[in-house]
Amino acid sequence: MERDHTPAAPLTLVPIARALEGAGAGCSEQMLDIARWCVSYLCNPHPELGRSGAVCPWSPPAMKRETFWLTDVRLAGRDDDAIAADLLSLIATFKQRAPQSGTASQFKTIVCVLHGLDDPAQVNHYHSLLKPQFLAAGLMLGEFYSHCPKPGLRSDHFNPLRSPVPLLVVREMVELDIAFLSDQPQFVDAYLRTHGARARIGINSVLHQEDRLSLSNEQWEVLRRIVGS
């Protein structure tokens, strides 16, 4: 079957409050399911999380501030260039949405509901393909799907990135994100460019939690080397 090379229409961001109203509000059934999952899973504690508080501590305040959006992204029958163009358009969309500066901007979140993946794990392909561009823009790109094997920061036995529908999630890069980025030099470089002089504050904060975080010896060494340079 011939692949569609054209980008889709501009992606529409739906506030989670409206997504929770259901398909009648212009949302897909999958978006409704994920909106409910965001509330029931991301915003609540989990016994295997390894710390108190919500699975995603950014989600409850983002929803309260009305800066938590969802969007449907169609993948079936389309080539990588067209799909990538859609997803990369979210960088400008994210930046243009208020608030654009200050600590309040850290609570903006866009959840991309991915439609048409033959294997949920294919989300890894788009995550790996596009993550460098998002990092270069000072944004994090997270991947979620049903059997994502990535462990949590505080528990090797908990897999926090598992969702009923494949997702990519966009949010602002914060200082503590170095804990997620210390596994590849290009990711570390993007972090240092984004946070500049404040990068050491985030790195030192992570280093002070060495006894509680599940990073590899190589990752810890990277962080020590940056602080010591």
Legacy VTK file of the C-alpha trace (Angstrom):
# vtk DataFile Version 3.0
C-alpha trace
ASCII
DATASET POLYDATA
POINTS 229 float
0.000 0.000 0.000
1.314 3.459 -0.905
2.394 5.525 2.055
0.951 9.001 2.606
3.757 11.587 2.512
1.676 14.650 3.370
1.484 16.164 6.862
-1.930 16.050 8.474
-3.865 19.168 9.354
-2.337 21.117 12.274
-2.677 19.162 15.484
-5.468 20.335 17.759
-4.747 20.607 21.478
-7.671 19.629 23.683
-7.689 20.734 27.340
-7.992 17.702 29.578
-11.186 19.045 31.138
-12.843 18.963 27.712
-11.301 15.600 26.826
-12.919 14.152 29.935
-16.305 15.126 28.497
-15.837 12.397 25.878
-16.026 11.836 22.157
-19.027 14.135 21.928
-16.668 17.021 22.692
-14.642 16.346 19.533
-12.259 13.834 21.105
-11.506 10.276 20.098
-12.486 7.396 22.352
-8.784 6.740 22.912
-8.261 10.323 24.014
-11.111 9.959 26.502
-9.549 6.761 27.867
-6.165 8.437 28.226
-7.635 11.554 29.841
-9.218 9.332 32.485
-5.942 7.409 32.869
-4.003 10.651 33.349
-6.259 11.549 36.255
-6.449 8.102 37.851
-2.809 7.051 37.318
-0.505 10.048 36.851
-2.158 12.126 39.563
-2.180 9.493 42.299
0.365 7.629 44.428
1.455 4.099 43.560
2.616 1.502 46.114
5.653 0.551 43.990
6.747 4.102 43.134
9.401 4.288 45.840
8.366 7.717 47.119
5.283 9.564 48.317
3.151 11.725 46.065
1.718 11.354 42.583
3.302 9.145 39.926
3.868 12.345 37.936
4.177 15.276 40.358
3.802 17.757 37.481
0.394 16.512 36.330
-1.902 17.663 39.177
-0.667 21.293 39.142
-0.683 21.327 35.320
-4.329 20.269 35.301
-5.196 22.778 38.019
-3.532 25.561 36.014
-5.353 24.400 32.843
-2.056 23.852 31.016
-2.496 20.123 30.382
-3.572 19.260 26.842
-4.077 16.146 24.712
-3.885 15.705 20.946
-4.643 12.835 18.546
-1.850 11.892 16.126
-2.618 9.567 13.184
0.212 7.247 12.153
-1.390 4.463 10.083
-0.521 4.583 6.374
1.794 7.592 6.730
5.557 7.764 6.293
8.065 8.829 8.925
8.675 12.268 7.423
5.005 13.211 7.584
4.594 11.838 11.104
7.780 13.546 12.281
6.591 16.868 10.813
3.382 16.614 12.848
5.167 15.767 16.075
7.925 18.343 15.638
5.274 21.021 15.077
4.472 20.609 18.757
7.741 22.322 19.683
6.493 25.654 18.319
2.983 24.987 19.620
4.325 24.316 23.108
6.494 27.442 23.072
3.646 29.650 21.849
1.190 28.532 24.520
0.994 30.643 27.657
2.674 30.820 30.053
5.881 31.270 28.074
8.288 32.070 30.908
8.806 31.735 34.638
8.194 28.723 36.834
4.584 28.449 35.637
5.790 27.341 32.197
7.201 24.185 33.798
3.678 22.872 34.262
2.706 22.855 30.587
2.112 19.336 29.285
1.040 17.938 25.906
0.010 14.270 25.713
0.084 12.880 22.166
-2.299 9.945 21.717
-0.787 7.818 18.931
-3.206 6.018 16.612
-2.375 3.188 14.208
0.748 1.550 15.636
0.967 -2.161 14.747
3.122 -2.754 17.829
2.875 -0.394 20.815
6.656 -0.602 21.211
7.020 1.243 17.867
6.634 4.403 19.913
10.317 3.882 20.765
11.189 4.532 17.124
9.565 7.964 17.089
10.860 8.765 20.554
14.471 8.019 19.538
14.063 9.794 16.200
12.696 13.030 17.627
14.066 13.284 21.168
17.241 15.189 20.149
15.204 17.947 18.467
12.954 18.331 21.508
15.931 18.421 23.870
17.615 21.055 21.693
14.481 23.177 22.210
14.660 22.707 25.987
11.817 20.196 26.056
11.482 16.643 27.311
9.835 13.941 25.192
8.607 10.899 27.113
7.435 7.573 25.702
4.603 5.481 27.165
3.127 2.176 26.010
1.687 -1.015 27.453
4.927 -2.928 28.095
7.537 -0.162 28.329
10.448 -1.742 30.255
12.029 1.436 31.635
12.242 1.321 35.443
11.463 4.158 37.791
14.133 6.383 39.300
13.491 5.070 42.792
12.492 1.479 42.125
13.875 -1.053 39.670
10.666 -3.053 40.124
8.279 -0.337 38.961
7.710 0.604 35.321
6.076 4.034 35.418
5.944 4.555 31.633
3.246 1.974 30.937
-0.029 3.203 29.488
-3.093 1.568 27.886
-2.512 3.475 24.627
0.858 4.464 23.061
1.773 8.035 23.953
4.448 10.660 23.523
4.438 13.374 26.180
5.977 16.847 25.867
6.927 19.062 28.789
9.572 21.635 29.680
13.008 20.394 30.721
13.590 21.132 34.413
16.827 21.070 36.381
16.223 17.652 37.943
15.786 16.066 34.502
19.525 15.425 34.356
18.667 12.174 36.148
16.914 11.050 32.945
19.497 12.454 30.544
22.825 11.311 31.969
22.977 8.156 29.844
24.043 9.840 26.578
26.567 12.652 26.016
24.362 14.484 23.503
21.516 14.552 26.047
23.845 15.909 28.736
25.037 18.617 26.337
21.437 19.634 25.610
20.736 19.830 29.339
23.810 22.000 29.973
22.887 24.352 27.110
19.333 24.709 28.409
20.145 25.388 32.046
23.511 27.090 31.797
24.902 28.136 35.166
21.950 26.593 37.001
22.752 23.128 35.650
25.082 22.421 38.564
22.246 23.050 41.017
20.177 20.297 39.425
23.143 17.928 39.185
24.116 18.458 42.816
20.519 17.881 43.879
20.537 14.527 42.078
23.946 13.592 43.523
22.637 14.230 47.037
20.018 11.536 46.395
22.501 8.894 45.262
21.339 6.428 47.900
17.734 6.699 46.708
17.957 6.866 42.894
18.469 3.914 40.544
21.092 5.249 38.138
23.960 3.204 36.729
27.545 3.628 37.939
28.366 5.192 34.568
25.611 7.777 34.984
26.780 8.720 38.476
30.307 9.109 37.151
29.094 11.426 34.394
27.371 13.653 36.944
30.399 13.756 39.238
32.634 14.610 36.317
30.455 17.582 35.308
30.375 18.985 38.825
34.104 18.496 39.206
35.018 20.150 35.916
LINES 1 230
229 0 1 2 3 4 5 6 7 8 9 10 11 12 13 14 15 16 17 18 19 20 21 22 23 24 25 26 27 28 29 30 31 32 33 34 35 36 37 38 39 40 41 42 43 44 45 46 47 48 49 50 51 52 53 54 55 56 57 58 59 60 61 62 63 64 65 66 67 68 69 70 71 72 73 74 75 76 77 78 79 80 81 82 83 84 85 86 87 88 89 90 91 92 93 94 95 96 97 98 99 100 101 102 103 104 105 106 107 108 109 110 111 112 113 114 115 116 117 118 119 120 121 122 123 124 125 126 127 128 129 130 131 132 133 134 135 136 137 138 139 140 141 142 143 144 145 146 147 148 149 150 151 152 153 154 155 156 157 158 159 160 161 162 163 164 165 166 167 168 169 170 171 172 173 174 175 176 177 178 179 180 181 182 183 184 185 186 187 188 189 190 191 192 193 194 195 196 197 198 199 200 201 202 203 204 205 206 207 208 209 210 211 212 213 214 215 216 217 218 219 220 221 222 223 224 225 226 227 228
